[in-house]
Amino acid sequence: MSVTINDVARLSGVSKRTVSRVINRSPAVGEATREKVLKVIEEVNFSPDKQARGLASSRSYLLGLIYDNPDALYIDEVQRGALSVCSALGYELVVHPCHSKSPDFIEDCLSFIARSKLDGVIILPPVSENKALAAAIREANCAYVRLASVDLDDHDNIVVSDEREAMKAMADHLVELGHTDIGFISGPRRYRSSMERMEGFLAELESCNVTLPPERIIEGKNSYESGITCAHQLLGTTDSANANNSASKRPTAIVANNDEMAAGVLRVASDLAIKVPEELSVAGFDDNILASRIIPSLTTIKRPVSNMARLAVQKLINKSQSADSEKITLDELVKPHLVKRESTDKK
């Protein structure tokens, strides 16, 4: 015969409601009571039925993840971070890739939320930058948290990665190594994250008396393939590049908006027999799983993606419990940091 929540309540000497609060990680329960109930749960091997929990509390214990991002490594890291909290707190994660350029993409996202009966959704960049989507989800009375590079919303609804400040550290690193002729491959400039990174990097260079001419700044698409295309332009190996561009006129360093494009730059350097970092320093942004494994290993900015996802889930769960208890204040700002590896060196 299976153990029920009533059994746990009786053995713990508390009410059924208190046991439910312990299971749902409510902060309204005192630490001593929590430990007593958890000890009984462990001793009798009690496993709460998620469907029954949902019926009892009007929650589905389902959280959604909405994204339109071609970087599979980024998505994987977000999911791992989110699932680490979901699993511990008895929630499930439902993912929904969308097409942000589709004319009905907002309706598609709302349909996903409604049919899945979600308790809340995490919205990833660049979709998280869409004000109309956030407003529509708010109107639908669904909790949400946006991951972004700037403060776009109320603190309860956002987790911000301070990417502008992080790129200042990258600029300082290259200047300290003696680089003044630097190429920069931005992400799509319609994205706030791309502009935050580029503007932070260029502003810090200017404070160090280093100015990049327009031909040294090229817009990429955040993909490996576009990294290759942009690298050829910067290194003077395309028809559109300056025909007189020689090895002496190549930039001594190239920084890409993400690690995917930086990997494309490394590929082009290898194809052209340009030694990295002896002849060309290369750097990226994200610190995805490949950054430390490619040769040479990539200097980059580590964005704490897993931590951001974990914080987003905690915020959503905190919102769902706010009717039962006082909300816990959670930080919304995380700070990426510079990771120095083999791909950058002195000029």
N, C-alpha and C positions, 0 to 999 in steps of 0.2 A: 504493500500500500504506500502510495507516494506521500511525502510530507507536504503539508499545506502551509500557507502563511499564518493561518490560525494556530497551527502547532507551534510555529516559531514564536508567535506572540505569547502563547501560554507558557512555553518553556523559558522565555526571556523575562516574563513578568511584566510585559508592557502591552499596550494596545496594538491592534492590527494596523492602525494608522501610523503609529510610530515605526513599526517594522517596514511599512511601505516607504516612509520617509528615509529610513536608513538605506533601503534598496536603491532609492532614487537619488542618493547622495545629497539630501536636503541639509543645508547648514542649520536648520532649525533644531536639530537633534544635538544634545550635549555629547561631548566626547566619551564620557564614561558609559552612557547608554548605548551609544553607537558601537563601542567595542564589545559590550555585553551581547548585543543582538548579533553582531558579526560572528562572534565566537559560537553562538548557537547555530547560526546558518552553516558555518563550517562543520560543526560536529554532526549535524543531522543531514549534511549534504543537500541542503535545500537549493533548488534552482527555480527562480520565479518564471512563470510562463509569460512571455512577452506580449502575446495577444491578450491575455487576461489583464495584464498591467495596463495595456492601452485602453481597454474597455472601462476599467475602473477609474482611470484618470483623464479620459478623453484625449489621450495622446496616442500617437501611432508608434512612437519610439523609432521613427525613421527620419533621417536627415538627408537632404539632397546636396549635390555638388553640380553646379552649372559652370560650364567652361566652353571657350572657343579658342583653343591654344594649340599650335602645331607641335609644341615641345613635349614629346612623350615622357621624357625623363622628369620634367617639371611636374607633370600630371601625376606620375607615379609617386613622386616624393610627397605631394600634397595628400594623395590617398593614404599613403602609409602613416603620415602624421595624424590625419583625421581618424583613421581606423584604430589607432592606438588608444585614443580616448573613447571612441564609440564602443569598442569591445569591452573596455573596463567598466563602462557605465551602462551597459545593456542596450545600446542603440545600434542600428544598422545604417549603412551609408548607401544611398542610391545615386548613381552618376548619370549625368545628362549632358552629352556634347550637343552644342547648339551651333547655329550658323548666324552669327551676328549681322551679316550683311543681307540676310533674308528679310523681305518686307514684313513677314509675320512672325519674326523670331520672338518678340515679346509675348505674343499670344501662345506660341509654342511652349515657352518657359512656364507661363501661367497654367497651361494645360497639364504639363508635367507635374507641377506642384499639386494641382487639384486631384488628379487621378491617383497620385501616389500617397495622398493624404499626409503630407510631410509636416513635421513639427517645426521645421526651419530649413533654410538653404544657405550654403556657402557659395559665394559668387567670386570667380577668379578673374584676374586681369587677362585680357583687356575688357572683357564684358562688364566687369565690376565698375568700369568708368562710365557706364551708360546710365545717366540720371533717370531716363524714362523707364528703364527696366526696374530700377530700385523703387521708383514711385509706384509703379504698377504692382509690385510685390507687396509693398506697404499697404496699398489700397485693398489688396486681397487678404489682408490681415494675417500674413505669414511672416514669421520672424526671419531675419536674414542677417548675414555678416559679409561685408565686402572686403576682400584682400586687395590692397592698393598701394601705390607709392606716394600718395598724398592724402591729406585728411579731407575726405569727400563727404563725410556724414557724421551723425552723432557718434560719440565714442562707443556706445553699446553696439553699434552697427558696423564697426570697421576694425580692421587690423592693418596698420600702416608700416611699410618697410621704408626706412629713411634712406632712399637710394641716392638722392642728391648729395648728402653728406658723405656717403661711402665712396662716391666717385671722386670726391676731393682727395681722399686718401690715395686713390689710384694715380691721380695727377701728380701729387707730391712724390710718390714713389718713383715715377718715371723721370721727373725733374731731378731728383736726388741722384739718379743714375746717369745724369748728364744728357738726357734726351730733350731736344728742343724742336726737332723736325718730326712731328708725330702725325700719323694718320688716324682718323676716327671713323668707324662704321656705326652709324646710328641704327636704331630700330625704326619702324614706321613712325613718322612724326605725328600722325594723328593720335598716337597713344600717349597718354600723360607720362607713363613710366619711361618711354623713350626720351621724352623731353627733359624729365627730371635728371636722368643719368647724363645726357649730353650737356645740359646747361650747368650742372654741378661740376663736371669735368672741365669744360671750357672756362668757366669762371675762375676756378682754382689755378688753371694754367696762366690766365691773364694776371692773377695776383702774383704769379712768379715771373712775370714779364715774358711769357711765352704766348704768342698768338698764332692760331692755325689759320692759314689762308683757306678760302672756300674750296679749292680743289683738293684739299686734304680731308674734307668732311663729306662722306658719301652715305646716302640713305640705303639701308639694307632691309630685308624682310624677316629678320630673325631666324632664318633657316641656314643650314649648312651650305646649300647651293648658292644662296645669295652672298654668303661669306666668301665663297670662291670668286664669284663675279666681281664683288667690290674689291677684293684683294688684287685681282688683275688690274683694275683701274688704278688703284693706289700705287702699285708697283710698276706701272707704265708698260703693261704687256697687252693692252687692247688698242683697237683702232681709235677709240675715243680718247685714249690717253695722249699726253704730249709726246709727239714723235721723237723729240730730243731727250726724253727722259732716260737718263743713264743710271747705272748703279750708284753713282755718286749723288744723284738727285732723288733717290728713293728715300722715303721716310726711314728713320732708324728704329721706329716703334710703331705698331698698329694696335689700337684698342678697339674691341668690338663690343656692341651692346649686350651680347650674350655669348655663352660658351660655344653654342652651335656655330655661330659665325666665326668665332675665333678659331675653331677647329678647321673651318674652311680656309682661313688664312694660313694656318700651318701646312695644309695640304698644298697650297699654291707655292709656298716657300720651299717645300720639299721638291716639288716638280721643277722649280727654277734653280735648284741647288743653292738656295740662299740659306745660310746657316743661322739657326735659331738657338741661342740668343746672340751669338757672336756678331752677326751682321744685321739681325732684325729681332727686336723684342716684340713679343705678342702677348696680349692680355684679353681677358673676357669678363663676364659677369654671370653669376649664379652659383658656381662651384658645384655643377652637377657631377654625377658619379664618375663620368669619364675624365673630368678635368685632372684628376690625380693619377690617371692610368695611362693617358696618352704619352707619347714621347716626342719632344720634352714635355714634362708635366706643366700644366698651365697655371700661370699667375692669374688670379681672378678675384672677384668680390664674392664672398660667401653670403648668399641670402638665406636666412634661416627658415626655409620653406616649411619644413616639418613642424617647427615651433609655431609658425604662423597658423598652420592648419589646426594644430592642437588647440591653440588659443581661440580660434574661431569656433570650434566645436564646443569648447567650454563656455563661451559666451552664449551660444544658442541654447545649450542645456540650462544655463543659468536663467535665461529668459523664460524657458518653459516651466521652471520651478518658482518663478517670482510670485505666482499667485498664492503659493503655500508658505513662502518665507521671504525674508528681506533679501534683495539681490546682493550678490557679492560683486564688488568693484574689481574689474579686471583691466590690466594695462592694455592699451591699443597700439603702442609703438614698439617695433623691434628694430635693432640696429645691425645691418649687414657690416661685414668687416673684410679688410684686405687679407688675402692669403698669398704669400710670396712663394713661387716655385721656380722651376728651371727655365721657363720660357722668357724671363726678363733678366737683363744684366746691364752692366755699364756700357755706355756708347762706345 
